[in-house]
Amino acid sequence: MTPEDIDATKAPLLDHLVELRSREPVEGLRYVVTLDELNRFAPRGGSDPITAMVERVSAEMRSQGIILLGAQQEASRVSRRVIENSAVRAVGRSGPMELSADVWKFLSHAAKVQAAQLLEMEKLLVQPSFRAPMLAKIPFPPW
């Protein structure tokens, strides 16, 4: 089965949320959708219906109250449209091959060096309103 053979019903939750927000919006109601291994749902260069739906949610639905939190160890493997529509990016320790990918062009050389040396609980947070990436320490949960 090729990605083109997959129909949008394989992503019924996203399809349902988009339909709800488009047809019957409820003021103040927000939906938060979390996708781990984002490249499986929206791979770079993907043209299947699920990729199209994830791209639509990332590009158009944040203003409609659907918030997408995506996680992927290698952002270079995720759809460019999804990456470009990210309001906040959290960068964990990354290798030089990943940091040399086009998706990280916006990071300065110093930020790339820092990203390559982050500790396990450290992340660089990148947001348009920040002048530079902000170092954050994210503690592990007690469990």
N, C-alpha and C positions, 0 to 999 in steps of 0.2 A: 504494500500500500504506500503510495506517495503522499506527501503533505497535501497535494491538491485534491486527493480523494477524501480527505477529512472534511466533514461538514461542520457548520457552526454549532450544531446541537451537541458537539463534544465540549463546548464551553457554555453550558446552559446557564450557569450562575451569572457570568458576565453579561450574557445576552439578556437575561431577565432583569438585571439591575439597570442596564441601559434603557430597556423598554420602560421600566417603572419611572425612571427619572425623566425620560423624554415625554411620557404620556401623562403621569400623575405626580408631579413633583410635590413633596411635602417640605414646607419651609423649615429650615434648620436641621433636617434629617441628613445624616452623613453615613455612608457605607465605606468601610475600610476593607479592602481585599489584599491579602498577602499571598504572593507567589514566590516560592523558593525555586531555585534552578530555573530562573527566568528564561534562559536560552532554550528550554524545552517548549515553552509556550510562545515565545517570540524570537526565533533565531534570526541572526543577521542574514539578510537576503531571503527570508521566508516570505511566501506569498499565499499561504494557506488561510482559511477562514479564521482559525484561532489566532494566528499572528495578526491578522487584520483587526480582530476584535480587541486584542491587547493594545495594539497601536492606537485604535480609536479611543479606548478608555484613557490611555496615557496622554493623548493629545487634546481631547475634547471634553472629557467627563469630570475632571477635577473641579471645574467651575460649576458643575451640576451636582456636586456632592458625592462623587465616587472617587475615593482616594486609593491609589494603587501603590502598595509597598512591594517592591521587587528585590530579590536577592540573587546574586550571581557572583561566583568567584572570579570570572573573567568577563568583564563588561564588553570586551571586544567581540564576544560571541552572541551579543544581544542586538536586536533590531536597532538601527540608528535612530529611527523615529521615537522609539521608547526612551532611549538614552537622552536624546536631545530635549525631550519633554519632561525630564526629571527636574523637579523643583529643588530637591536636595540630593546630593550624592555623598555616600559614605564610602570611603576608600580604606580598606584594610591593607595589611602587608601584601605587597604585590611584587612579582618578579620583574626583572628588566625586560623580558620579552613582552609581557602584558603592558608594562608602562610605556613601551615604545610604540604601541598601537595608536592609530589615529584618534580613537575615542578619548585618549588622555592628552591630546595636543594642548588643551587649555591650561594644563598644569605647568608651572615653571620648572626649570631644571632642579631647583632646590626642593620643591614640593615632591618631585619624583624621587629624589634621593631620600627624602624623609619617608615617603611611602614604602620604599624598599627596606627601610630599617625599623618599621613600626613593631612594637611589642604586640603580643597576642590580644591584649585588651585595649589597644589603642586604635583609633580610627581618625582619619582626616575627614572633616565635614566641609563640603563645598556647597555654597549657596550663592546665588547672584548678589545678594546684599552684603556678603563678606568681601573684604578687599583681598584676603588671602585665605587659603584653607585653614580651618581651625582644628587644632589637635584636641581630641576628646578621649577620655578614658572611660570605657564601658565595662563596668564590673560584671563578672559572671554571676548568674543567679545562684542562690544558696543550694539549690538542688543540683 
